[in-house]
Amino acid sequence: MGIGKKGKLKTNKGAAKRLRFTKSGRLKKRNAGRQHILGKKSRKRKRHLRKDGYITGTDAKRIRRLLPYGSH
């Protein structure tokens, strides 16, 4: 590396596969609990789990460190 150049940051691939950034820069995630053992869960509960969730606050701050090139 030459003088004045910094190394590249590595993206955490596990986080990259599970999370997406919205246009406004918020983090979007899938909700847990929709894979199996669905018979005992109510229709309403499963319906709400279909929608994506958002990560906010301190968690988002920590995850942005894992995804250095996606955040705005």
N, CA and C atoms as an extended XYZ file, in Angstrom:
216
Properties=species:S:1:pos:R:3:atomname:S:1:resname:S:1:resid:I:1 pbc="F F F"
N         0.831       -1.200        0.000 N   MET     1
C         0.000        0.000        0.000 CA  MET     1
C         0.867        1.252        0.000 C   MET     1
N         0.451        2.221       -0.761 N   GLY     2
C         1.190        3.474       -0.833 CA  GLY     2
C         0.894        4.356        0.364 C   GLY     2
N         1.572        5.445        0.439 N   ILE     3
C         1.376        6.386        1.540 CA  ILE     3
C         0.009        7.057        1.387 C   ILE     3
N        -0.715        7.156        2.481 N   GLY     4
C        -2.004        7.833        2.468 CA  GLY     4
C        -3.168        6.951        2.044 C   GLY     4
N        -2.909        5.681        1.752 N   LYS     5
C        -4.012        4.787        1.356 CA  LYS     5
C        -4.428        3.927        2.532 C   LYS     5
N        -5.728        3.715        2.649 N   LYS     6
C        -6.261        2.866        3.717 CA  LYS     6
C        -6.671        1.531        3.126 C   LYS     6
N        -6.715        0.524        3.978 N   GLY     7
C        -7.174       -0.785        3.541 CA  GLY     7
C        -8.679       -0.792        3.342 C   GLY     7
N        -9.142       -1.820        2.655 N   LYS     8
C       -10.579       -1.950        2.445 CA  LYS     8
C       -11.208       -2.617        3.656 C   LYS     8
N       -12.504       -2.355        3.851 N   LEU     9
C       -13.242       -2.989        4.942 CA  LEU     9
C       -13.976       -4.198        4.389 C   LEU     9
N       -14.062       -5.241        5.198 N   LYS    10
C       -14.765       -6.446        4.757 CA  LYS    10
C       -16.234       -6.374        5.161 C   LYS    10
N       -17.101       -6.738        4.234 N   THR    11
C       -18.526       -6.841        4.507 CA  THR    11
C       -18.778       -8.164        5.204 C   THR    11
N       -19.607       -8.142        6.248 N   ASN    12
C       -20.003       -9.380        6.905 CA  ASN    12
C       -21.068      -10.048        6.040 C   ASN    12
N       -20.736      -11.193        5.428 N   LYS    13
C       -21.610      -11.824        4.439 CA  LYS    13
C       -22.897      -12.364        5.047 C   LYS    13
N       -22.830      -12.802        6.301 N   GLY    14
C       -24.036      -13.296        6.973 CA  GLY    14
C       -25.069      -12.189        7.104 C   GLY    14
N       -24.601      -11.005        7.483 N   ALA    15
C       -25.491       -9.848        7.631 CA  ALA    15
C       -25.979       -9.373        6.262 C   ALA    15
N       -25.096       -9.412        5.267 N   ALA    16
C       -25.446       -8.938        3.922 CA  ALA    16
C       -26.564       -9.772        3.309 C   ALA    16
N       -26.592      -11.068        3.615 N   LYS    17
C       -27.616      -11.964        3.066 CA  LYS    17
C       -28.964      -11.774        3.747 C   LYS    17
N       -28.943      -11.296        4.989 N   ARG    18
C       -30.181      -11.213        5.768 CA  ARG    18
C       -30.795       -9.827        5.827 C   ARG    18
N       -30.022       -8.800        5.525 N   LEU    19
C       -30.491       -7.427        5.702 CA  LEU    19
C       -30.360       -6.624        4.418 C   LEU    19
N       -31.277       -5.652        4.261 N   ARG    20
C       -31.225       -4.757        3.103 CA  ARG    20
C       -31.407       -3.331        3.590 C   ARG    20
N       -30.844       -2.399        2.852 N   PHE    21
C       -31.054       -0.992        3.159 CA  PHE    21
C       -32.213       -0.467        2.321 C   PHE    21
N       -33.073        0.348        2.922 N   THR    22
C       -34.137        1.004        2.172 CA  THR    22
C       -33.542        2.246        1.520 C   THR    22
N       -34.306        2.901        0.666 N   LYS    23
C       -33.825        4.118       -0.010 CA  LYS    23
C       -33.473        5.207        0.998 C   LYS    23
N       -34.220        5.244        2.099 N   SER    24
C       -33.970        6.274        3.117 CA  SER    24
C       -32.835        5.884        4.066 C   SER    24
N       -32.274        4.676        3.907 N   GLY    25
C       -31.131        4.274        4.706 CA  GLY    25
C       -31.459        3.430        5.930 C   GLY    25
N       -32.741        3.083        6.106 N   ARG    26
C       -33.115        2.221        7.227 CA  ARG    26
C       -32.768        0.774        6.884 C   ARG    26
N       -32.618       -0.055        7.907 N   LEU    27
C       -32.315       -1.470        7.697 CA  LEU    27
C       -33.594       -2.296        7.748 C   LEU    27
N       -33.759       -3.147        6.752 N   LYS    28
C       -34.956       -3.972        6.628 CA  LYS    28
C       -34.573       -5.424        6.875 C   LYS    28
N       -35.432       -6.171        7.592 N   LYS    29
C       -35.142       -7.571        7.903 CA  LYS    29
C       -36.390       -8.437        7.744 C   LYS    29
N       -36.184       -9.727        7.632 N   ARG    30
C       -37.288      -10.671        7.640 CA  ARG    30
C       -37.585      -11.019        9.097 C   ARG    30
N       -38.842      -11.311        9.396 N   ASN    31
C       -39.196      -11.690       10.760 CA  ASN    31
C       -38.955      -13.177       10.986 C   ASN    31
N       -38.510      -13.522       12.173 N   ALA    32
C       -38.271      -14.916       12.534 CA  ALA    32
C       -39.597      -15.591       12.869 C   ALA    32
N       -39.611      -16.917       12.800 N   GLY    33
C       -40.777      -17.680       13.240 CA  GLY    33
C       -41.713      -18.114       12.136 C   GLY    33
N       -41.259      -18.091       10.887 N   ARG    34
C       -42.132      -18.465        9.766 CA  ARG    34
C       -41.657      -19.726        9.045 C   ARG    34
N       -40.714      -20.467        9.624 N   GLN    35
C       -40.141      -21.619        8.929 CA  GLN    35
C       -40.914      -22.907        9.179 C   GLN    35
N       -41.175      -23.205       10.437 N   HIS    36
C       -41.832      -24.477       10.757 CA  HIS    36
C       -42.626      -24.341       12.048 C   HIS    36
N       -43.326      -25.411       12.425 N   ILE    37
C       -44.239      -25.433       13.580 CA  ILE    37
C       -45.257      -24.294       13.444 C   ILE    37
N       -45.921      -24.243       12.308 N   LEU    38
C       -46.854      -23.155       12.036 CA  LEU    38
C       -48.279      -23.485       12.474 C   LEU    38
N       -48.548      -24.759       12.736 N   GLY    39
C       -49.906      -25.185       13.098 CA  GLY    39
C       -50.417      -24.563       14.376 C   GLY    39
N       -49.527      -24.367       15.341 N   LYS    40
C       -49.951      -23.827       16.635 CA  LYS    40
C       -50.011      -22.304       16.652 C   LYS    40
N       -49.499      -21.666       15.601 N   LYS    41
C       -49.523      -20.206       15.541 CA  LYS    41
C       -50.810      -19.743       14.876 C   LYS    41
N       -51.363      -18.661       15.395 N   SER    42
C       -52.638      -18.171       14.867 CA  SER    42
C       -52.461      -17.577       13.473 C   SER    42
N       -53.561      -17.528       12.764 N   ARG    43
C       -53.565      -16.974       11.410 CA  ARG    43
C       -53.070      -15.534       11.409 C   ARG    43
N       -53.541      -14.791       12.411 N   LYS    44
C       -53.160      -13.383       12.540 CA  LYS    44
C       -51.653      -13.235       12.755 C   LYS    44
N       -51.114      -14.089       13.631 N   ARG    45
C       -49.683      -14.035       13.938 CA  ARG    45
C       -48.841      -14.327       12.704 C   ARG    45
N       -49.245      -15.341       11.932 N   LYS    46
C       -48.506      -15.700       10.710 CA  LYS    46
C       -48.619      -14.609        9.654 C   LYS    46
N       -49.767      -13.996        9.586 N   ARG    47
C       -49.990      -12.916        8.612 CA  ARG    47
C       -49.075      -11.727        8.912 C   ARG    47
N       -48.952      -11.397       10.193 N   HIS    48
C       -48.095      -10.276       10.582 CA  HIS    48
C       -46.613      -10.590       10.368 C   HIS    48
N       -46.253      -11.867       10.468 N   LEU    49
C       -44.861      -12.268       10.268 CA  LEU    49
C       -44.448      -12.206        8.798 C   LEU    49
N       -45.424      -12.167        7.899 N   ARG    50
C       -45.112      -12.066        6.464 CA  ARG    50
C       -44.463      -10.736        6.117 C   ARG    50
N       -44.850       -9.697        6.840 N   LYS    51
C       -44.334       -8.355        6.550 CA  LYS    51
C       -42.897       -8.229        7.058 C   LYS    51
N       -42.111       -7.441        6.366 N   ASP    52
C       -40.734       -7.198        6.787 CA  ASP    52
C       -40.706       -6.290        8.012 C   ASP    52
N       -39.685       -6.455        8.822 N   GLY    53
C       -39.494       -5.596        9.983 CA  GLY    53
C       -38.337       -4.645        9.734 C   GLY    53
N       -38.194       -3.678       10.619 N   TYR    54
C       -37.106       -2.713       10.502 CA  TYR    54
C       -36.253       -2.740       11.757 C   TYR    54
N       -34.973       -2.527       11.589 N   ILE    55
C       -34.045       -2.480       12.709 CA  ILE    55
C       -33.780       -1.008       13.018 C   ILE    55
N       -33.916       -0.649       14.283 N   THR    56
C       -33.747        0.753       14.663 CA  THR    56
C       -32.776        0.895       15.824 C   THR    56
N       -32.359        2.089       16.057 N   GLY    57
C       -31.592        2.437       17.248 CA  GLY    57
C       -30.204        1.848       17.316 C   GLY    57
N       -29.854        1.359       18.498 N   THR    58
C       -28.508        0.872       18.774 CA  THR    58
C       -28.151       -0.332       17.909 C   THR    58
N       -29.121       -1.217       17.677 N   ASP    59
C       -28.866       -2.401       16.840 CA  ASP    59
C       -28.455       -1.977       15.437 C   ASP    59
N       -29.146       -1.004       14.887 N   ALA    60
C       -28.839       -0.515       13.536 CA  ALA    60
C       -27.424        0.053       13.489 C   ALA    60
N       -27.038        0.738       14.530 N   LYS    61
C       -25.709        1.329       14.604 CA  LYS    61
C       -24.635        0.240       14.564 C   LYS    61
N       -24.855       -0.844       15.299 N   ARG    62
C       -23.911       -1.962       15.330 CA  ARG    62
C       -23.848       -2.683       13.990 C   ARG    62
N       -24.997       -2.829       13.351 N   ILE    63
C       -25.054       -3.568       12.081 CA  ILE    63
C       -24.435       -2.766       10.944 C   ILE    63
N       -24.525       -1.457       11.000 N   ARG    64
C       -23.898       -0.619        9.963 CA  ARG    64
C       -22.393       -0.852        9.892 C   ARG    64
N       -21.799       -1.221       11.024 N   ARG    65
C       -20.379       -1.538       11.058 CA  ARG    65
C       -20.090       -2.826       10.271 C   ARG    65
N       -21.060       -3.738       10.237 N   LEU    66
C       -20.903       -4.994        9.510 CA  LEU    66
C       -21.100       -4.812        8.002 C   LEU    66
N       -21.854       -3.775        7.631 N   LEU    67
C       -22.163       -3.516        6.229 CA  LEU    67
C       -21.618       -2.142        5.826 C   LEU    67
N       -20.310       -2.013        5.668 N   PRO    68
C       -19.717       -0.692        5.470 CA  PRO    68
C       -20.052       -0.025        4.142 C   PRO    68
N       -20.386       -0.805        3.105 N   TYR    69
C       -20.576       -0.198        1.791 CA  TYR    69
C       -22.024       -0.094        1.358 C   TYR    69
N       -22.961       -0.509        2.214 N   GLY    70
C       -24.370       -0.415        1.841 CA  GLY    70
C       -25.047        0.825        2.394 C   GLY    70
N       -24.548        1.300        3.544 N   SER    71
C       -25.213        2.413        4.218 CA  SER    71
C       -24.909        3.740        3.531 C   SER    71
N       -25.869        4.645        3.640 N   HIS    72
C       -25.736        5.947        2.961 CA  HIS    72
C       -24.971        6.910        3.834 C   HIS    72
